[in-house]
């Protein structure tokens, strides 16, 4: 039985990596297509008219156009032109991001030269996603359209769109009010999303987008929380990040659920800075593509019956360390590799900056960083902390910390790593004394906001509340 599952898992990965490409079907004339709404990603509408189509077909997107949405504190807003500003007269970051993920899905499924040019137009020439890599993405997406059991191409596209629309539902206070009576209460928005998907299987009427899906698509969306790819990509946690995937072996899920989930996550990443640019992906560059393909390779490791989560973790760490010119077997380099992954660094030159910067810290602080960031078996937290990368990225992008990229990366090490290590140590102490709930992950989002506006505050005191939120204590003026 296990061998059968393993063979199926391997064949699906083989299919996802490029075998059996199919064109993006825009003119499906099946009976299913006539009974259901057309995917918004196949519409020829543009600009605000297209956004109106998205919100009318997927009303949950409007839940993100609210002052109380829990926005991610990473990146800076665009000065003007965001769709939320055009529609509502004010900027709603998570609304713009969700719209952009749908736009990126459409461009990838299109796959044409024109779509590639639009997808990469705003990317710097030295980092631009290659035409070959964009084509590979298109092949992966198009292959999925005809590889999902008991689902038409139209149903798969609709499931992709619905997954993107509902992916950040946990950031909406309105959504939290709706689903709270049904038991959804997790502080972490990813955990909340997982709770909601299970609730919707029994109460699909609570969510129009979910309710319109076919039964096969509903089941698929309830099965896809197998692994948090973003956590793995940026090495936010340790081997435990792979545990759910390892334990599942996909016995109760649709054969293509893992690959569907990975592709949707790709589109989510591509649209992450939709509040900065609503036409071209600023995030999904060539290096981002390579990193995500590396994540897929590390997941493949678990297809071997004798490999464990540690093997998968070390496989990905070795890939990232190799790009940075670091030693995957050295404890300091392993900690710096994690930081490099969080900072989206990829070159030996950048790895050298990290090594030189950490040497400016005292031996005591260096030891603490190693203890907290080079995770050994049995030492890791039950839940992966969230938004640690946002703290480091915001420091590295803060113009007050240096005029050059090298200076800012160095300051991200000097200010960010000691702060993160101190918080992790405190949290472990709270867990040991039963002052913290091990099921609630640390959330560095508030601290990431401080890294943008008052980075020196990371040298001072901080608090961790009952929901895991880490807050730097700002001194009164």
N, C-alpha and C positions, 0 to 999 in steps of 0.2 A: 504493500500500500504506500509506504513512504517513498519507494523508488518511483512509483507512478506519479506521485505529487511532485517529486524532484524533476522528473522528465518534463512534466507539464510546465513547471516553473521555468525551466531552462528554455523550452521551446518558445514560451511567451516573450522572454527576454530577447531571444534570437529574432523573433518577429519585430519586437519594438526597436531593435537596433538597425532595422532598415530593410528586412526582407519582405517582399510583397507590397510594394507601394501602390496606392490607389489615388486617383484624382479626387479632389474635393468636390463632392456632388452638390451642386447648387440648383439643379433642376430635377430633384427627386419628384416623381409624379405618382408615387405609390398612394394607396388609400390612406395610409397613416399620415402622409404629408398633408392630405386634404382635410384631415380631421383635426390637426394640431396647428398651432401657430408656427410660422417659419422662424428659424433661428435668426437672431438679430445680427449675427456675424456674417450672414449671407445677404444682408440688405445692401442696396446700392445708395442708401441715404448717406449723407455726410454731415459732419459738424453737429450743431445743436439739434437739428431735426432728427439725426440718428440717436442722440442722447435721449430725446423725448420718446423715441420708439423703445429704447432700452428700459426706461422707467415705467412706461405704460405696460410693457410686457412682463417686466420684473419689478413690481412695486416695492419689494424689500430693499432695493437700492436706495430708495428715498429715506429709509430708516437711518442711513448714514449721513444724510443731509440735516444734521442736528447739532446744536451746540454741545450736547452732552455726550457725544461720541468719544470713545477712548482712542484718541489718535496716537499713532506711532511717532515718537519723537526722534525721527531720523531723517536727515535731509532738510533742505530749506524750500519754502514755498516759492513758486514762480511769482514774478512781479505782477503779471496780469494775464488774462486770457484763459484761466482755468474754467472748465465747463460749469463748475459750481457757482463761480462768480457771474457767469453769463446768465445762469438760470435763476439764481437766488439772491444775487447782489452781494454775496459774501462767500468766503472760501470754506469748503468742507473737504478736508484732505482725503479722508477715507472714501468719500463719494467719488472723488476724481480718480483715486487709485482703482476702484472697482470698475469704473467705466473703461479705464485704460487696459485692464486685464482682458476685458471682452474685445477691445480693439486689437490687442496683440494676438488673441486667439484667432480672430478673423484673418489677420495678415499671415499667420503661420499656416493655417489651413489653406489659404489662397496659394501661397508658395511661389507666386510669379516674380519676375524681375522687378516689376513695379511695386509689389508688396515688400520685397526685400529692401528696395531703395527707401521706402517710407519707414520701415522698421528700423533702419540703421542711420537715417539721415542726420540725426543730431549726435551721433556717436563720434568721438575723436578718431581720426584716421589710424592712429597707432594702436587703437584698442578695438576697432570696429569688428563686429561679428562677420566672419567670412561668408561668402556666398555658399560655399560648400557646407558650412555648419548650419546655415539657415535652411538649406535644402534637406539636411539630415533631420532637422526639427520637423519640417513639412512631411517627410516620409514617415516619421514616427507618429505624427498626428493622423495622417491620412490612413495609415495601416490600421490604426485603432478603430476607424469608422466601420470597417467590415470584419473586425475580429472579436466583437463583443457578442457573446451568446444571447440569442433570443432578442436582439435589438437591431433595428434598422439604422442606417447611417444617420437619418434625421434624428432618431431618438438618442443616439450617442452624442451628437452635437448639442442637442438640447440639454443632455445630462452634463456636458462640459460647461455650458453656459450657466446652468443652475448651480453647479459646484462652485464656480467663481463668484456668482452673486451671493451665495450663502456662506462663503468661506470666512468672512469677517463678521458674521452675525453677532458674535459675542462682544463686539466693540460697541454695539448699539444698546443704549439704555432702554429704548422702546422695546426692542426684542427681549431684553431681560425681564421687563414687566410682563410681556405676553406669556413667556414660557416659565416664569417663576412658579405659578400655581401648579404646573405639571412636574415640578421637581428639578428644573434646570437652575443651578445656582453657583456653579464653579466660578471662582474669581478669574482664572486664566481663560482668555477668550477661545483658545483652541480646545480646552476641556469643555467649555460651554457648548461649542459647536458640536462636539461629539455627543453630549447629552441631548442636544436638540434633534440631531439626526435620528436618535432612537425614539424620541417622543413623537416625531413626525410619522414614523411608521404606524403609530396607533392613532394619531390625530393630524393627518395631512391637511385638514381644512384650516389649520392655523397658519399655513404658509402657502399662498397662491402659486408661487413658483414650483414648490415641491408637489403640490396637489395635482398640477397639470401633467406631471411626468408619467410615463408608462410604469407599470408595476416593476418591470425589470430595471428601469432607471432608478426608481425609488430604492430598490434593494441595493443597487450598485452604490448609490450615494451613502447608504448606511454602512457600507463595508470598507470604505477607502481610508479610514484613519489607521493605517498599518504602521506608519513611521512618520516622524516629523522631519521632512527632507531639509528644511531650512536650518534646523538645529544641527543636522549632520554636516551640511555644506559649510557652515561657519564654525563647526566644532565647539558648539556651546556646551556640550556635555561629554560624558564618557561612553563606554561600551553599552551602558544601559539604554542608550538611544535606539539600539537595534533590537532590544529585547522583545517588543511586541511583534515585530516582523518575524523574528526567530521562532517565537512560541506559536505563532499562527500556522506557519507552513501552508497558509491559504486553504485549510481543509473545509471551511464553511463559507468561503467567499467565491464570487464569480472568478473564473480563471484569469480574466484580464484586469481585475480590480487594481492590482499594484501598478501596472503599467499605465492605466487610466489615471490613477492618482498622481503618478510622477509627471505625466504630461500636463495635467491641469496645474500642478505646482509650477511647472516651467512657465506657463502663461501668467501665473500669479506673480512670479519673480519679474518677468518682463515688464509688467505694468506697475511695478512698485513705486516709481517716481512719476506717476501720472499726474500728480499735482504740480509738477515742475514742467513737464512737457506732455501734451495730450495727443501727440501724433507719432512720435518716435520713442523707442525704448532706450532710456538712458542706462539701464541696469544690465540688460542681457547682451553683454559684449562677448568677444571671443574667449576671454579668460573666464567669464561667468559660465559660458557654455562648457568649457573644459572641466571646470569645477563640478558642475552638475553631472556631467557624464562620469566623472570620478566617483561621485556618490552612487550612481547606478552600478558601477563596477564593484564598489564595496558591498552593495546589497546582493550582488551576484555571489559573493563569497559564501553567503549563508545558504546557497543552493547545495553546497557540499555537506553531506550528513555528519562529518566529523569537525566541521568548523563552528566556531562560537562567535558570540558578539564581540569578544576581544579581538578575534582574528579580523572581523569586518572593520572594527575601529582602527586597528593598527594598519590595515591595508590602505585606508583613506588617509591616515596620518602620514604614512610613508609617501603617498602621492604628493601631499601638500608640502612636506618637508623637502622632498626632492626639488620641487619648483623653487623653493626659497634658498636652496643650497645649505640646508640644515641637516643635522644628523638625527634620524628618527629613533636612535637608541640612546641618545644623550638626554638626561632629564631636563636640563635647561633648554636645550633645543626643542624638546617636545612641547614644553610650556610656550615657547616663542612661536612654534608652529601653530598652536591653537590661536595665539593672538594674531598671527599673520593671516589665518583663515578668517577670523572675525573682521580684520581690516581689509579683506579682499586684496591681499598682496600676493604676488606671483613670481617675483624675480629674485635671483641671488643677491642683487644689489639691495633690494628691499629687506631681504633676510639679514644682510650685513648691518643695515641701519638698526634693526631690532637688537642684534647682538651687542653693538656698540652702545646703544642706549641703556640696556639693562645693566651694563657694567658701571654705569654712573650711579646706580642705586647701592645702598649699603649691603654688605654680605647678609645681614639679618633679614632685610626685606627681600633679597634675592631668594633666600631659603624659604621664606613664607610663600613667595610666588610659586616656587617649584612644588611645595607641599599642596597648594590649593589647585594648581592648574595642570600638573602632571598627574593625572588620576591613575591610581593603581587599583587592582582588583580588590573589591571590598571597601574602597574608600569613597566611592562616588555617592552623590545624593540620589534619593529615590526619584526625584523629579528634576529635570533639566532646567536650570535657571533661564529666564527669558530676557531679551534686550541687552545682554552684556555687549554684543557687537555694536549696538547703537551708541553706547557710551564711548567706545573707542573710536568709532567712525566719526562721531561728532567732534571729538577732540582733534582728530587728524584733519578735519576740515575747518577747524576754527582759525580764522585769520589772525586772531590775537595771539596765537601760540607760535607764530613764525611766518616769515614771508615765503619760505620754500617748503615743498612737500617733505623733504628730509627732516627739517626742523619740527614740523608738526607731527610726523610719525614718531620722532624721538620723544616729543612731549606727551604723546598718547601713551607711550610706554611708561614714562616717568610719573605721570599723573594718574593714568588709568589703571595700570596693572596693580600697583600697591592698593588702590582703593578697592578694586574688585577682590583682591586676595583677602583684605581685611573683612569685607562684608561676608565672603564665603566662610571665613573662619568663625565669625560671630554667629552666622546662621547654624553652623554645625554645633556650636556650643549650645545654642538655643534648642536644637533638636535633641541633644544629649540630656538636657535638663527638662525636656518635655514642655518647653515654652513655645515651641513652634510645631505646626502640623506638617509632617513629612509629605503629605499628599498635596500641599499647596506649594507651587514653585516660587522661588525668588523672582521678583519682577523689577528690573533695573530701568524701566521706562522713564520714571520721574527723574532719576539720576542722569539719564541721557539728555533730558531737557536742560538740566543744570550744566552739563558739559558744553552745551551750545552758548549759554549766556553768562555763566560764572564758573569757569573750570577750576579756579583755585579753591573753590568750596569743597572739591573732592579730597583735599588734604585734611579737611576738618571732620567733625562728627557727623553721624548719620543715624537714622532710625530704620527699623523694619517693622511694619505694622502687621496685623493679624492676617491680612490677605497677601502677605509676602512682598508688599511694595517697599522698595528701598528709596529713602529720601535723604539727600544731603541736607544738613542743617545750615541754613543761610544766616549769617550774622546780620543783626539789625544795623542799619547805617546810623 
